[in-house]
Amino acid sequence: MIHSVDSLALAQTSIGSRRKMDCIRGFLLEVNVAGEGSKFGFTPEKLREDLENLLALPRLSYWG
């Protein structure tokens, strides 16, 4: 499982390394719901914007 995926770009990069292994990996999204500048993660708005693209990535799965 991939922990702390905080951007679409990171998820896409993870796909490249997984293709060689031909496997499916789960991932956990990191969301900064409080909007703290010292924290990482998707803002709720950015997650809504990127969610469809995240779910469409091959070889990654999610648990809701």
N, C-alpha and C positions, 0 to 999 in steps of 0.2 A: 504494500500500500504506500502511496505517495502522500506524505503529510504536508500541510501548509502550502497548498497551491494558492498563490495570491494574485495570479494574473493569467489571462488567456495565453500570453506569450510563454509563460513557464509551462503551462499544460501542453502547448504545442511542442516545445522543446523536449519535454518528457516523452512525447510520442516518438520522436526520432530515435531515441536510444532504445525504446521498447520494440520498435519494428524489427531490429536485428534479432531479438529474442522471440519474436512472434508470440507474444503473450498479452494477456489482458491484465491491467492493474487497476485497483481501486484508487480513488483519490479523495482527500479531504480538502474542502475549500476553506480558506482563512478569510473571514469577513470582519472588518473593523466597524462594528455597529455603533460604537460610541463616537467615532470620528476623531479619535485621539491622534495627534500628529506624531507621537512617539511610537505608534503601533503600525504594523503592516497589515495588508489584506485588502480585499475588494471593499469598496464602499458599497452599501446596499444598492445604490443607483447603478454603479458600474457592473455589479453582479447581474442585475436585471438585464442590462445591455448585452452582456457577454454570455449569458446562460445558454441560449440556443446554440451558439458556436461551441461552447464547452461540451454540451451534450452530444453534439455531432462528431466529436473527435473519435477516430477509430482506436480500438485497443485500450480504451479507458472506460471504466464503468463507475457509477456512483451509487451510493445508497442514500435514499432520501429519508 
